Amino acid sequence: MELILQAGPVVKLVLLILVYFSVVSWAIIFYKGVVIHRAIKVSDRFLEFFWSKKQFNAIAQGLKPFEASPLSILFREAFRELSSMNSGSTGGGLSTDLGSKDNVARALRRATTSETHRLEKFLTFLATTASAAPFIGLFGTVWGIMDAFIGIGKTGSASLAVVAPGISEALIATAIGLAAAIPAVIGYNHLLNRVNVLIGEMDNFSQEFLNIVDRMDRR
């Protein structure tokens, strides 16, 4: 803390920026971690519910407990598309116009894209922090070392007692930059991997839903 207080104004500004990046990154890591974990958990429950029912109407009426699942959003959008093309029930015999499967596929693609964007929201900030924070810290360090050498020139002494404090003050910026970047890298990779798991589940669900619609078209 003493080193930070003794640092120059530019280094202090760099440290404030890095602290901002670090605090926001941790907030995103915790928030997105909870959201994505819940989405995965609820998606597993929704799949069990989906395959346990025999009719689309019954599934549509029981979607409320699964709102956190992107799969339920996909089903809702696809079912809405089917309902708009059918005046009767979509759960029993399905009477569709030519090309209805393409319409449902487009609805599923739109919903998948929308849910993917929602799940990946704020993750770009983590990627930015991971890549930019070390360089911002390095800038603060370089500036601090420049100030230290200017001070050495003014005093005319290059002894360790004169050089060490200025260098240590400068290096604190690099340390804080790394402290901000490392959790951001780990959090980004972990969260992105779990988002990719959900994207894979959405793709699989879309294909299964289209297969069901295709079988119903052939009846």
C-alpha positions as CSV (number, residue, x, y, z in Angstrom):
1,M,0.0,0.0,0.0
2,E,2.9,2.3,0.8
3,L,4.4,1.7,-2.7
4,I,1.0,2.5,-4.3
5,L,0.7,5.8,-2.4
6,Q,4.2,6.8,-3.3
7,A,3.8,6.1,-7.0
8,G,3.4,8.9,-9.5
9,P,0.1,10.2,-10.9
10,V,0.4,8.2,-14.1
11,V,1.1,4.9,-12.3
12,K,-1.7,5.6,-9.9
13,L,-4.1,6.1,-12.9
14,V,-2.9,2.8,-14.4
15,L,-3.5,1.1,-11.1
16,L,-7.0,2.5,-10.9
17,I,-7.8,1.2,-14.4
18,L,-6.4,-2.2,-13.5
19,V,-8.4,-2.4,-10.3
20,Y,-11.6,-1.5,-12.3
21,F,-10.8,-4.3,-14.8
22,S,-10.2,-6.8,-11.9
23,V,-13.4,-5.9,-10.0
24,V,-15.6,-6.1,-13.1
25,S,-13.9,-9.3,-14.2
26,W,-14.6,-11.0,-10.9
27,A,-18.2,-9.8,-10.9
28,I,-18.7,-11.3,-14.4
29,I,-17.0,-14.6,-13.4
30,F,-19.4,-15.0,-10.5
31,Y,-22.5,-13.8,-12.3
32,K,-22.0,-15.8,-15.5
33,G,-20.9,-18.8,-13.5
34,V,-24.2,-18.9,-11.7
35,V,-26.2,-18.2,-14.9
36,I,-24.5,-20.9,-17.0
37,H,-24.5,-23.5,-14.2
38,R,-28.2,-22.9,-13.7
39,A,-28.8,-23.1,-17.5
40,I,-27.0,-26.5,-17.7
41,K,-28.8,-27.9,-14.7
42,V,-32.3,-26.8,-15.8
43,S,-31.6,-28.0,-19.4
44,D,-31.0,-31.5,-18.1
45,R,-34.3,-31.3,-16.3
46,F,-36.1,-30.0,-19.3
47,L,-34.8,-32.8,-21.5
48,E,-36.2,-35.3,-19.1
49,F,-39.5,-33.5,-19.1
50,F,-39.5,-33.2,-22.9
51,W,-39.0,-36.9,-23.5
52,S,-41.5,-37.9,-20.8
53,K,-44.3,-36.1,-22.6
54,K,-46.2,-37.3,-25.7
55,Q,-47.6,-34.1,-27.0
56,F,-46.2,-30.7,-27.8
57,N,-49.2,-29.0,-26.2
58,A,-48.5,-30.6,-22.9
59,I,-44.8,-29.6,-23.0
60,A,-45.7,-26.0,-23.9
61,Q,-48.0,-25.7,-20.9
62,G,-45.3,-26.9,-18.5
63,L,-42.4,-24.6,-19.7
64,K,-42.5,-22.1,-16.8
65,P,-40.2,-24.1,-14.4
66,F,-37.6,-24.3,-17.2
67,E,-37.3,-20.7,-18.2
68,A,-33.6,-20.7,-17.4
69,S,-32.9,-23.4,-20.0
70,P,-32.0,-22.3,-23.5
71,L,-33.5,-25.6,-24.7
72,S,-36.9,-24.5,-23.4
73,I,-36.5,-21.2,-25.4
74,L,-35.8,-23.2,-28.6
75,F,-38.8,-25.4,-28.0
76,R,-41.0,-22.3,-27.3
77,E,-40.0,-20.6,-30.6
78,A,-40.3,-23.8,-32.7
79,F,-43.7,-24.6,-31.1
80,R,-44.8,-21.0,-31.8
81,E,-43.8,-21.4,-35.4
82,L,-45.7,-24.7,-35.7
83,S,-48.8,-23.2,-34.0
84,S,-48.8,-20.3,-36.5
85,M,-48.9,-22.8,-39.4
86,N,-51.6,-25.1,-37.9
87,S,-55.0,-24.1,-36.7
88,G,-55.5,-27.5,-35.0
89,S,-53.4,-29.2,-32.3
90,T,-49.7,-29.7,-33.0
91,G,-49.5,-32.6,-30.5
92,G,-51.4,-35.2,-32.4
93,G,-51.7,-35.3,-36.2
94,L,-49.6,-32.5,-37.6
95,S,-51.0,-30.9,-40.8
96,T,-48.3,-28.6,-42.3
97,D,-47.8,-26.9,-45.5
98,L,-44.9,-27.7,-47.8
99,G,-41.7,-26.2,-46.4
100,S,-42.9,-26.1,-42.8
101,K,-39.8,-28.0,-41.6
102,D,-37.7,-25.2,-43.1
103,N,-39.7,-22.6,-41.2
104,V,-39.2,-24.5,-38.0
105,A,-35.5,-24.9,-38.7
106,R,-35.2,-21.1,-39.2
107,A,-37.0,-20.4,-36.0
108,L,-34.6,-22.8,-34.2
109,R,-31.6,-21.2,-35.7
110,R,-32.8,-17.7,-34.7
111,A,-33.4,-18.9,-31.1
112,T,-30.0,-20.7,-31.0
113,T,-28.2,-17.5,-32.2
114,S,-30.1,-15.4,-29.7
115,E,-29.4,-17.7,-26.8
116,T,-25.8,-18.1,-27.8
117,H,-25.4,-14.3,-27.7
118,R,-27.1,-14.2,-24.3
119,L,-24.9,-16.9,-22.8
120,E,-21.7,-15.3,-24.2
121,K,-22.7,-11.8,-23.1
122,F,-19.9,-10.1,-21.0
123,L,-17.4,-12.8,-21.8
124,T,-15.6,-10.5,-24.3
125,F,-14.8,-8.3,-21.3
126,L,-12.9,-11.2,-19.7
127,A,-11.0,-11.8,-22.9
128,T,-10.2,-8.1,-23.2
129,T,-9.0,-8.0,-19.6
130,A,-6.9,-11.1,-20.1
131,S,-5.1,-9.7,-23.1
132,A,-4.9,-6.0,-22.2
133,A,-4.3,-5.9,-18.4
134,P,-0.6,-7.2,-18.6
135,F,0.2,-4.5,-21.2
136,I,-1.5,-1.8,-19.2
137,G,0.5,-2.8,-16.2
138,L,3.6,-2.9,-18.3
139,F,2.9,0.6,-19.4
140,G,2.7,1.7,-15.8
141,T,5.9,0.0,-15.0
142,V,7.8,1.6,-17.9
143,W,6.5,5.0,-17.0
144,G,7.5,4.4,-13.3
145,I,11.0,3.3,-14.3
146,M,11.3,6.4,-16.5
147,D,10.4,8.6,-13.5
148,A,12.9,6.6,-11.4
149,F,15.7,7.3,-13.8
150,I,14.7,11.0,-14.0
151,G,15.0,11.1,-10.3
152,I,18.4,9.4,-10.4
153,G,19.6,12.0,-12.9
154,K,18.5,14.8,-10.7
155,T,20.1,13.4,-7.6
156,G,23.3,12.3,-9.4
157,S,23.4,9.1,-7.4
158,A,22.8,5.6,-8.8
159,S,23.2,3.7,-5.5
160,L,20.8,0.8,-4.7
161,A,19.2,2.9,-2.0
162,V,18.2,5.5,-4.5
163,V,17.2,3.2,-7.4
164,A,15.3,0.4,-5.5
165,P,12.3,2.4,-4.3
166,G,11.5,3.9,-7.7
167,I,11.9,0.5,-9.4
168,S,9.7,-1.3,-6.8
169,E,7.0,1.3,-7.2
170,A,7.0,0.8,-10.9
171,L,6.9,-3.0,-10.8
172,I,3.7,-2.9,-8.7
173,A,1.8,-2.0,-11.8
174,T,2.9,-5.1,-13.6
175,A,2.0,-7.2,-10.6
176,I,-1.5,-5.8,-10.5
177,G,-1.8,-6.2,-14.2
178,L,-1.0,-9.9,-13.9
179,A,-3.3,-10.2,-10.9
180,A,-6.2,-8.9,-13.0
181,A,-5.3,-10.9,-16.2
182,I,-4.8,-14.4,-14.7
183,P,-8.3,-14.9,-13.2
184,A,-9.8,-13.4,-16.3
185,V,-8.0,-15.9,-18.5
186,I,-9.1,-18.8,-16.3
187,G,-12.6,-17.6,-16.0
188,Y,-13.0,-16.9,-19.7
189,N,-11.8,-20.4,-20.7
190,H,-13.9,-22.1,-18.1
191,L,-17.1,-20.2,-18.9
192,L,-16.6,-20.4,-22.7
193,N,-16.1,-24.2,-22.4
194,R,-19.4,-24.5,-20.5
195,V,-21.2,-22.3,-23.0
196,N,-19.9,-24.5,-25.8
197,V,-21.5,-27.5,-24.0
198,L,-24.8,-25.7,-24.0
199,I,-24.4,-24.8,-27.7
200,G,-23.8,-28.4,-28.5
201,E,-27.0,-29.4,-26.5
202,M,-29.0,-26.7,-28.5
203,D,-27.7,-28.1,-31.8
204,N,-28.6,-31.7,-30.8
205,F,-32.1,-30.6,-29.5
206,S,-32.8,-28.7,-32.7
207,Q,-31.9,-31.7,-34.8
208,E,-34.1,-34.0,-32.6
209,F,-37.0,-31.6,-32.8
210,L,-36.7,-31.4,-36.6
211,N,-36.7,-35.2,-36.8
212,I,-39.9,-35.3,-34.8
213,V,-41.5,-32.7,-37.0
214,D,-40.3,-34.7,-40.1
215,R,-41.9,-37.9,-38.7
216,M,-45.1,-36.1,-38.0
217,D,-45.2,-34.7,-41.5
218,R,-45.1,-38.2,-42.9
219,R,-48.1,-39.4,-41.0
